[in-house]
């Protein structure tokens, strides 16, 4: 499938634009489905092929997240994804969007086998573009985690301060309650 999709990307059969449907657009997509009968067969094929390609990519990504996936299957999935990265944006054009998605999955999943990282380091990271975009994704992830960490620390500090305030209030109220009895 990898070779088929790569060839279809290179020939322009698969749309290079990312297709996302939002709930409001879902109704429009349903109306557009009725119009599909009037579309040219080439357009229908291209649209179908684009959906199949998206499904293929989603399946490869899900293999990296699955605890039931063996190391050899994950290595094959990363190899296939890297071929798609090379061709998705056009012949011999690096698809940073797909690469970023793959790297984020690899770094955020606890199910990725060590052999996958060994493959990336030995086969792909020696290339300067892969090296650069990997560092770029890691930088963005670390910034996001730093922001989340700062927000969590601030929330914990606020919770801690509130707990201390309530302890102080409880301590202030305790003698008053004893005096009333």
PEDARA-V311025 format. One record per residue. N is the residue number from 1. RES is the residue in one small letter. PSI is psi in radians with two decimals (* if undefined). OMEGA is omega in whole degrees, -180 to 180 (999 if undefined). D_LAST is the distance of its C-alpha to the last C-alpha in Angstrom with 2 decimals. Layout:
BEGIN
n = <N N>
res = <RES RES>
psi = <PSI PSI>
omega = <OMEGA OMEGA>
d_last = <D_LAST D_LAST>
END
This chain:
BEGIN
n = <1 2 3 4 5 6 7 8 9 10 11 12 13 14 15 16 17 18 19 20 21 22 23 24 25 26 27 28 29 30 31 32 33 34 35 36 37 38 39 40 41 42 43 44 45 46 47 48 49 50 51 52 53 54 55 56 57 58 59 60 61 62 63 64 65 66 67 68 69 70 71 72 73 74 75 76 77 78 79 80 81 82 83 84 85 86 87 88 89 90 91 92 93 94 95 96 97 98 99 100 101 102 103 104 105 106 107 108 109 110 111 112 113 114 115 116 117 118 119 120 121 122 123 124 125 126 127 128 129 130 131 132 133 134 135 136 137 138 139 140 141 142 143 144 145 146 147 148 149 150 151 152 153 154 155 156 157 158 159 160 161 162 163 164 165 166 167 168 169 170 171 172 173 174 175 176 177 178 179 180 181>
res = <x x x x x x x x x x x x x x x x x x x x x x x x x x x x x x x x x x x x x x x x x x x x x x x x x x x x x x x x x x x x x x x x x x x x x x x x x x x x x x x x x x x x x x x x x x x x x x x x x x x x x x x x x x x x x x x x x x x x x x x x x x x x x x x x x x x x x x x x x x x x x x x x x x x x x x x x x x x x x x x x x x x x x x x x x x x x x x x x x x x x x>
psi = <-0.66 -0.83 -0.66 -0.87 -0.65 -0.79 -0.68 -0.64 -0.80 -0.56 -0.12 0.18 -0.47 2.29 2.36 -0.12 2.37 2.24 2.11 2.37 2.21 2.79 -0.69 -0.56 -0.28 -0.70 -0.69 -0.61 -0.63 -0.74 -0.63 -0.50 -0.63 -0.60 -0.28 -0.49 -0.44 -0.15 2.80 2.60 -0.60 -0.67 -0.71 -0.77 -0.77 -0.76 -0.79 -0.77 -0.66 -0.73 -0.70 -0.69 -0.77 -0.71 -0.70 -0.82 -0.78 -0.67 -0.75 -0.75 -0.73 -0.51 -0.53 -0.44 -0.25 2.32 -0.30 -0.05 2.29 2.87 -0.71 -0.62 -0.70 -0.68 -0.75 -0.67 -0.75 -0.70 -0.76 -0.74 -0.72 -0.60 -0.70 -0.64 -0.69 -0.45 -0.23 -0.73 -0.04 2.92 2.14 0.52 2.27 2.20 1.68 -0.56 -0.90 -0.72 -0.77 -0.75 -0.75 -0.82 -0.71 -0.73 -0.78 -0.71 -0.47 -0.25 2.39 -0.03 0.01 2.30 2.62 -0.50 -0.52 -0.78 -0.63 -0.71 -0.81 -0.79 -0.75 -0.63 -0.65 -0.64 -0.39 -0.34 2.31 -0.69 -0.73 -0.74 -0.85 -0.90 -0.52 -0.83 -0.63 -0.77 -0.76 -0.70 -0.80 -0.74 -0.75 -0.62 -0.72 -0.74 -0.59 -0.72 -0.78 -0.72 -0.72 -0.71 -0.71 -0.71 -0.74 -0.72 -0.72 -0.70 -0.72 -0.72 -0.71 -0.74 -0.69 -0.68 -0.73 -0.72 -0.73 -0.59 -0.72 -0.75 -0.74 -0.72 -0.65 -0.62 -0.48 -0.85 -0.60 -0.69 -0.67 -0.64 -0.53 -0.45 *>
omega = <-179 -179 179 -178 178 179 180 176 -178 -179 178 -179 -180 180 180 179 179 -179 175 177 173 -176 179 -179 -180 177 178 178 177 177 179 179 177 179 -178 179 -179 -180 177 179 180 179 178 180 180 179 179 -179 178 177 179 178 177 178 178 179 179 178 178 179 -179 176 179 -179 -173 177 -179 -177 180 -180 -178 178 178 178 178 179 179 178 179 178 180 175 178 177 -179 -171 -173 -178 -179 -179 177 176 -177 178 -180 180 -180 180 179 178 -180 -178 178 179 -180 -177 -178 -178 176 -176 -178 -179 -180 179 179 179 177 177 -180 -178 -174 -173 -170 -177 174 177 -175 -179 178 179 -179 -177 175 179 179 179 179 179 179 178 -179 177 178 179 178 179 178 179 178 179 179 178 179 179 179 178 179 177 179 179 179 178 178 179 -180 176 179 179 178 180 179 -177 -177 179 -180 180 -180 -179 -178 -177 999>
d_last = <81.33 80.60 84.29 84.66 81.78 82.95 86.44 85.13 83.07 86.12 88.27 85.77 85.08 81.33 79.51 78.03 75.42 72.02 71.34 67.78 66.92 63.90 62.71 64.53 67.62 67.51 68.85 71.54 72.39 72.84 75.18 76.95 77.48 79.66 81.66 82.15 84.93 86.83 86.23 88.88 88.77 88.37 85.22 83.79 84.60 83.08 79.86 79.68 80.43 77.69 75.14 76.45 76.22 72.57 71.87 73.74 71.66 68.39 69.50 70.40 67.02 65.22 67.20 65.61 62.09 62.75 61.73 64.58 67.25 69.40 70.23 73.84 72.83 70.41 73.18 75.56 73.01 72.58 76.37 76.82 74.14 75.81 79.14 77.51 75.97 79.53 80.94 78.26 78.68 82.45 85.08 84.01 81.06 77.67 74.93 71.85 69.78 70.51 70.33 66.93 65.66 67.06 65.65 62.18 62.32 63.52 60.80 57.91 58.89 57.93 60.83 63.71 65.93 66.98 70.62 69.93 68.82 71.83 74.10 72.62 72.97 76.46 78.09 76.44 74.63 77.91 78.81 77.72 76.63 74.46 73.07 72.31 70.67 68.63 67.22 66.61 64.58 62.60 61.89 60.63 58.46 56.95 56.22 54.53 52.42 51.57 50.39 48.34 47.01 46.09 44.34 42.47 41.53 40.35 38.29 36.79 36.06 34.43 32.34 31.46 30.54 28.39 26.64 26.12 24.80 22.26 21.27 20.90 18.84 16.58 16.36 15.64 12.85 11.15 10.19 9.01 6.67 5.40 5.50 3.80 0.00>
END
